[in-house]
Amino acid sequence: FKNNGWITLRELPKNEFFKRKENSNKVYTKEFFNRDIKKWTCIDYEDIGREIFLKSDTKVFVNFTY
């Protein structure tokens, strides 16, 4: 992985798992791009009713085992 497991959300394939911080317990999946607000919709994997919206250049952590 580039930069010790950190990549931008733009580089992450759809439906892949990521964390916001390296030691975070919350795991998200990248879902779809919301053109109205120009951000990606990301779903909390453990609580599908919870979603966050992140810009494409947001750095996320992907080098973990879930």
C-alpha contacts under 8 A as a table, 3 or more apart, distances in Angstrom:
res1	aa1	res2	aa2	distance
1	F	4	N	6.03
1	F	5	G	5.04
1	F	6	W	7.31
1	F	7	I	7.92
1	F	63	N	7.17
2	K	5	G	5.88
2	K	6	W	6.33
2	K	7	I	6.56
3	N	6	W	5.33
3	N	7	I	7.13
4	N	63	N	7.48
5	G	61	F	5.56
5	G	62	V	5.40
5	G	63	N	4.49
6	W	59	K	6.18
6	W	60	V	5.51
6	W	61	F	4.58
6	W	62	V	6.29
6	W	63	N	7.42
7	I	11	E	6.52
7	I	12	L	7.19
7	I	59	K	5.40
7	I	60	V	5.63
7	I	61	F	6.57
7	I	62	V	7.36
8	T	11	E	5.44
8	T	12	L	6.77
8	T	56	S	6.72
8	T	57	D	5.26
8	T	58	T	5.38
8	T	59	K	4.32
8	T	60	V	5.94
9	L	12	L	5.15
9	L	30	K	7.90
9	L	55	K	7.49
9	L	56	S	5.12
9	L	57	D	6.02
9	L	58	T	5.67
9	L	59	K	6.17
9	L	60	V	6.32
10	R	13	P	7.89
10	R	56	S	4.77
10	R	57	D	6.25
10	R	58	T	7.99
12	L	16	E	6.87
12	L	30	K	7.73
13	P	16	E	5.86
13	P	30	K	7.52
14	K	29	T	7.61
14	K	30	K	5.25
14	K	31	E	5.72
14	K	32	F	7.27
15	N	29	T	5.26
15	N	30	K	5.00
15	N	31	E	5.55
16	E	29	T	5.29
16	E	30	K	5.89
17	F	27	V	6.45
17	F	28	Y	5.56
17	F	29	T	4.65
17	F	30	K	6.98
17	F	62	V	6.91
18	F	27	V	5.76
18	F	28	Y	5.39
18	F	29	T	6.27
18	F	30	K	7.81
18	F	60	V	6.23
18	F	61	F	5.59
18	F	62	V	4.93
19	K	22	E	6.62
19	K	24	S	6.42
19	K	25	N	7.84
19	K	26	K	6.40
19	K	27	V	5.11
19	K	28	Y	6.17
19	K	60	V	5.92
19	K	61	F	5.10
19	K	62	V	6.55
20	R	24	S	6.86
20	R	26	K	7.86
20	R	27	V	7.92
20	R	59	K	7.67
20	R	60	V	5.21
20	R	61	F	6.13
21	K	24	S	5.18
21	K	60	V	6.98
21	K	61	F	6.20
22	E	61	F	5.84
24	S	27	V	7.75
26	K	44	D	6.97
26	K	45	Y	7.74
26	K	46	E	7.77
27	V	44	D	6.05
27	V	45	Y	5.72
27	V	46	E	7.42
28	Y	42	C	6.07
28	Y	43	I	5.31
28	Y	44	D	4.49
28	Y	45	Y	5.18
29	T	42	C	5.44
29	T	43	I	5.36
29	T	44	D	6.70
29	T	45	Y	6.41
30	K	40	W	7.04
30	K	41	T	6.53
30	K	42	C	4.66
30	K	43	I	6.78
31	E	40	W	6.98
31	E	41	T	5.57
31	E	42	C	5.45
31	E	43	I	6.93
32	F	40	W	5.69
32	F	41	T	5.46
32	F	42	C	7.54
33	F	38	K	6.98
33	F	39	K	5.84
33	F	40	W	4.34
33	F	41	T	6.10
34	N	37	I	5.91
34	N	38	K	5.60
34	N	39	K	5.47
34	N	40	W	5.83
34	N	41	T	6.58
35	R	38	K	4.71
35	R	39	K	6.97
38	K	55	K	7.09
39	K	53	F	5.69
39	K	54	L	5.20
39	K	55	K	4.68
39	K	56	S	6.59
40	W	53	F	5.40
40	W	54	L	5.21
40	W	55	K	6.15
40	W	56	S	6.77
41	T	51	E	6.67
41	T	52	I	5.99
41	T	53	F	4.80
41	T	54	L	6.78
42	C	51	E	5.50
42	C	52	I	5.25
42	C	53	F	6.06
42	C	54	L	7.37
43	I	47	D	7.75
43	I	48	I	5.90
43	I	49	G	7.66
43	I	50	R	6.15
43	I	51	E	4.44
43	I	52	I	6.50
44	D	47	D	5.28
44	D	48	I	5.56
44	D	49	G	7.59
44	D	50	R	5.60
44	D	51	E	5.86
44	D	52	I	7.82
45	Y	48	I	5.95
47	D	50	R	5.67
48	I	51	E	7.17
54	L	58	T	6.51
55	K	58	T	5.52
61	F	64	F	7.82
